[in-house]
Amino acid sequence: MLFKKDKTFNLLKVLEGCEANKASAQKQLFENYYGLAKRICLRYAANSDEVDEMINDGFLKIFAKISFYDRKQSFEAWFRTVLVRTCIDYYRKNSPKVSFIDVQEARYLEQNDYLLERLSAEEILELVQKLPPSYRMVFSLNVVEGYSHAEIGEMLGINEGTSRSNLAKARMKLQEWVKRYLDETVNQDNHV
């Protein structure tokens, strides 16, 4: 891990420092929340360069909007929301020509989620990062973050059926890759 949480970290004081634009407070917040930011952004990015850009953009937004944080709410929840929305903004800005598949094309797709259960979280993340941007975005928002298809449609400017279709296609693609990966692993084990 690049940064470890500081045991003397006082969130309230750090937030007050960030509101006053104190660089030392911003550095503390960055160092203490970098790991969480990276875990969030990894789900939406295709590679480490995108992760870094999303993290940087996210922290810039956090610092610019820190005064909007309601201290009666969980800071981590607010932080996650800002980061997820930053990832969506990054996606919109960098994937303007991505097409979404309509629900009619995915109507008959079979879902075998049991295949995903046979891999580690890290292996699944690597496969998710290989998905086309539209599939990766819908998959992450629905499966990981728990947003409904209606909410995803609103966030991405697509209809609910298109969100469902892209999730089905993402799952189908992941299942295909997982099956291939598991078959290759079994074949390697048999040749040893």
Wavefront OBJ file of the C-alpha trace (Angstrom):
o trace
v 0.000 0.000 0.000
v 1.354 3.401 -0.930
v -0.051 5.247 2.076
v -1.021 3.917 5.486
v -3.692 5.492 7.629
v -2.260 7.781 10.277
v -3.332 6.640 13.743
v -3.348 10.273 14.946
v -5.571 11.361 12.057
v -8.361 13.691 13.222
v -10.918 13.877 10.415
v -12.753 16.910 11.795
v -9.549 18.975 12.066
v -8.368 17.831 8.649
v -11.697 18.786 7.060
v -11.537 22.204 8.693
v -8.007 22.590 7.319
v -9.162 21.558 3.860
v -11.964 24.126 3.978
v -9.289 26.737 4.749
v -7.260 25.453 1.760
v -4.365 24.351 3.962
v -1.995 22.199 1.926
v -0.970 20.164 4.981
v -4.597 19.191 5.659
v -5.177 18.324 2.010
v -2.064 16.143 2.092
v -3.317 14.348 5.216
v -6.717 13.715 3.663
v -5.088 12.445 0.475
v -2.737 10.116 2.331
v -5.483 8.720 4.561
v -8.067 8.211 1.814
v -5.856 7.326 -1.137
v -6.364 3.571 -0.653
v -10.144 3.890 -0.655
v -10.012 6.153 -3.708
v -7.866 3.647 -5.558
v -10.172 0.726 -4.726
v -13.146 2.694 -6.047
v -11.463 3.916 -9.226
v -9.999 0.500 -10.101
v -13.531 -0.747 -10.729
v -14.154 1.881 -13.392
v -10.761 2.234 -15.070
v -9.233 0.182 -17.853
v -5.647 0.732 -16.713
v -3.449 2.354 -14.060
v -3.161 5.642 -15.965
v -6.941 6.019 -15.897
v -6.989 5.117 -12.192
v -4.442 7.857 -11.452
v -6.403 10.428 -13.455
v -9.657 9.507 -11.731
v -8.049 9.702 -8.290
v -6.492 13.081 -9.024
v -9.732 14.458 -10.479
v -11.638 13.053 -7.506
v -9.425 14.673 -4.906
v -9.556 17.990 -6.764
v -13.361 17.820 -6.599
v -13.259 16.813 -2.924
v -11.047 19.767 -2.066
v -13.167 22.164 -4.147
v -16.481 20.914 -2.690
v -15.451 20.088 0.867
v -17.683 22.859 2.200
v -20.710 21.005 0.780
v -20.029 17.957 2.935
v -22.749 17.602 5.589
v -20.950 16.691 8.797
v -24.050 14.891 10.066
v -23.457 12.270 7.357
v -20.680 9.727 6.970
v -17.624 11.293 5.345
v -16.716 7.980 3.729
v -20.136 7.732 2.066
v -19.838 11.299 0.740
v -16.272 10.587 -0.397
v -17.403 7.434 -2.248
v -20.206 9.332 -3.972
v -17.842 12.056 -5.174
v -15.352 9.458 -6.448
v -17.990 7.393 -8.259
v -19.382 10.522 -9.914
v -15.843 11.526 -10.871
v -15.403 8.143 -12.549
v -18.674 8.663 -14.420
v -17.531 12.133 -15.519
v -14.212 10.683 -16.669
v -16.070 8.019 -18.623
v -18.357 10.589 -20.266
v -15.447 12.842 -21.176
v -13.220 10.098 -22.552
v -15.746 7.713 -24.091
v -18.136 9.957 -25.995
v -18.610 7.534 -28.887
v -19.271 4.430 -26.828
v -22.448 2.741 -27.914
v -24.791 0.964 -25.577
v -26.509 -2.219 -26.671
v -30.278 -2.128 -26.558
v -32.174 -4.555 -24.354
v -33.610 -6.459 -27.317
v -30.150 -7.766 -28.232
v -29.515 -9.196 -24.761
v -32.929 -10.671 -24.092
v -31.852 -14.298 -24.420
v -28.490 -14.155 -22.675
v -27.879 -16.859 -20.120
v -26.389 -15.801 -16.784
v -24.101 -18.187 -14.945
v -22.735 -16.100 -12.081
v -21.462 -19.225 -10.350
v -18.383 -19.036 -12.608
v -17.381 -15.707 -11.067
v -17.459 -17.259 -7.607
v -14.497 -19.476 -8.526
v -12.065 -16.541 -8.911
v -10.430 -14.205 -6.432
v -11.522 -10.576 -6.231
v -8.245 -9.509 -7.842
v -8.741 -11.876 -10.786
v -12.303 -10.631 -11.278
v -11.125 -7.002 -11.152
v -8.579 -7.705 -13.892
v -11.325 -9.170 -16.064
v -13.713 -6.275 -15.332
v -11.013 -3.824 -16.418
v -10.904 -5.575 -19.817
v -14.613 -4.942 -20.454
v -15.572 -2.255 -22.972
v -16.146 1.067 -21.154
v -19.957 0.999 -21.381
v -20.154 -2.551 -19.986
v -17.572 -1.825 -17.269
v -19.408 1.312 -16.163
v -22.837 -0.336 -15.911
v -21.400 -3.477 -14.288
v -19.530 -1.480 -11.638
v -22.415 0.873 -10.900
v -24.937 -1.959 -10.557
v -23.032 -4.935 -9.163
v -20.436 -3.150 -7.050
v -22.093 0.117 -6.038
v -25.670 -1.172 -5.972
v -27.308 1.471 -8.147
v -30.572 0.515 -9.834
v -30.882 0.490 -13.605
v -33.097 3.573 -13.403
v -30.392 5.426 -11.447
v -27.677 4.261 -13.844
v -29.754 5.354 -16.803
v -30.142 8.802 -15.289
v -26.425 9.092 -14.449
v -25.234 7.948 -17.877
v -28.000 9.474 -19.973
v -29.296 6.114 -21.250
v -32.595 4.347 -20.806
v -33.149 1.710 -18.146
v -33.430 -1.113 -20.670
v -30.095 -0.198 -22.178
v -28.519 -0.365 -18.732
v -29.990 -3.835 -18.197
v -28.780 -4.944 -21.596
v -25.235 -3.720 -20.995
v -25.134 -5.484 -17.640
v -26.280 -8.724 -19.276
v -23.648 -8.362 -21.995
v -20.957 -7.573 -19.404
v -21.872 -10.668 -17.410
v -21.889 -12.802 -20.529
v -18.457 -11.513 -21.534
v -17.075 -12.047 -18.021
v -18.482 -15.574 -17.893
v -16.903 -16.354 -21.247
v -13.519 -15.072 -20.035
v -13.815 -16.841 -16.683
v -14.652 -20.133 -18.369
v -11.689 -19.736 -20.724
v -9.426 -18.777 -17.810
v -10.549 -21.735 -15.717
v -10.169 -24.117 -18.659
v -6.613 -22.853 -19.240
v -5.810 -23.238 -15.545
v -7.106 -26.825 -15.509
v -5.123 -27.635 -18.666
v -1.945 -26.182 -17.151
v -2.472 -28.202 -13.981
v -2.966 -31.394 -16.019
v 0.319 -30.852 -17.874
v 2.383 -30.427 -14.717
l 1 2 3 4 5 6 7 8 9 10 11 12 13 14 15 16 17 18 19 20 21 22 23 24 25 26 27 28 29 30 31 32 33 34 35 36 37 38 39 40 41 42 43 44 45 46 47 48 49 50 51 52 53 54 55 56 57 58 59 60 61 62 63 64 65 66 67 68 69 70 71 72 73 74 75 76 77 78 79 80 81 82 83 84 85 86 87 88 89 90 91 92 93 94 95 96 97 98 99 100 101 102 103 104 105 106 107 108 109 110 111 112 113 114 115 116 117 118 119 120 121 122 123 124 125 126 127 128 129 130 131 132 133 134 135 136 137 138 139 140 141 142 143 144 145 146 147 148 149 150 151 152 153 154 155 156 157 158 159 160 161 162 163 164 165 166 167 168 169 170 171 172 173 174 175 176 177 178 179 180 181 182 183 184 185 186 187 188 189 190 191 192
